[in-house]
């Protein structure tokens, strides 16, 4: 019986056998652990996570929030005073 994660893996086209192999690979585990440590240092609490000029952007449920943030960052980059 497949786990939910394995079903998703299979659905997106990754062979379950490869997924299981990678899950047990010490190098893969180390990369994941390092990514989690880095995310914790940056205050990231989930994915996807976006940063604009070093400032976190927490995704809204619609595209409007992202459009507004992009416009704000564009104006901020063009400002003569910071």
C-alpha positions in Angstrom: 0.0 0.0 0.0 1.3 3.4 -1.0 1.5 6.3 1.4 -0.1 9.6 0.5 3.4 11.1 -0.3 4.2 8.1 -2.5 0.9 8.5 -4.3 1.7 12.1 -5.0 5.2 11.1 -6.1 3.8 8.6 -8.5 1.2 11.1 -9.8 3.9 13.7 -10.7 5.9 11.0 -12.6 8.6 10.1 -10.1 9.0 6.3 -9.7 8.1 5.3 -6.2 11.2 3.0 -6.0 13.5 6.0 -6.8 11.6 8.1 -4.2 12.1 5.4 -1.5 15.8 5.0 -2.5 16.3 8.8 -2.3 14.5 9.0 1.1 17.1 6.6 2.6 20.1 8.3 0.9 22.3 10.0 3.6 23.3 12.7 1.1 19.7 13.5 0.3 18.8 13.6 4.1 21.7 16.0 4.7 20.6 18.3 1.9 17.0 18.4 3.3 18.3 18.9 6.9 20.5 21.8 5.7 17.5 23.4 3.8 15.4 23.1 6.9 18.1 24.7 9.1 18.4 27.6 6.6 14.7 28.1 6.4 14.5 28.2 10.2 17.3 30.9 10.3 15.3 32.9 7.7 12.0 32.5 9.6 10.4 30.5 6.8 7.5 28.5 8.1 6.3 26.9 4.9 6.6 26.7 1.1 6.5 28.3 -1.2 8.4 31.2 0.4 9.3 34.4 -1.5 11.7 37.1 -0.5 12.0 40.6 -2.1 15.2 42.4 -1.5 15.7 40.4 1.7 12.2 40.9 3.0 9.8 38.0 3.3 6.6 37.9 1.4 3.8 35.8 2.8 1.6 34.6 0.0 -2.0 35.7 -0.1 -4.7 33.5 -1.4 -5.1 35.4 -4.6 -2.7 36.9 -7.2 -3.5 40.5 -6.3 -1.3 40.5 -3.2 1.7 39.4 -5.2 1.0 42.0 -7.9 0.8 44.7 -5.3 4.0 43.6 -3.6 5.8 43.5 -7.0 4.6 47.0 -7.8 5.7 48.2 -4.3 9.2 46.7 -4.7 9.5 48.3 -8.2 8.7 51.7 -6.8 11.0 51.2 -3.8 13.9 50.3 -6.1 13.3 53.5 -8.1 13.0 55.8 -5.1 15.8 58.3 -4.4 15.6 58.0 -0.7 15.3 54.8 1.4 
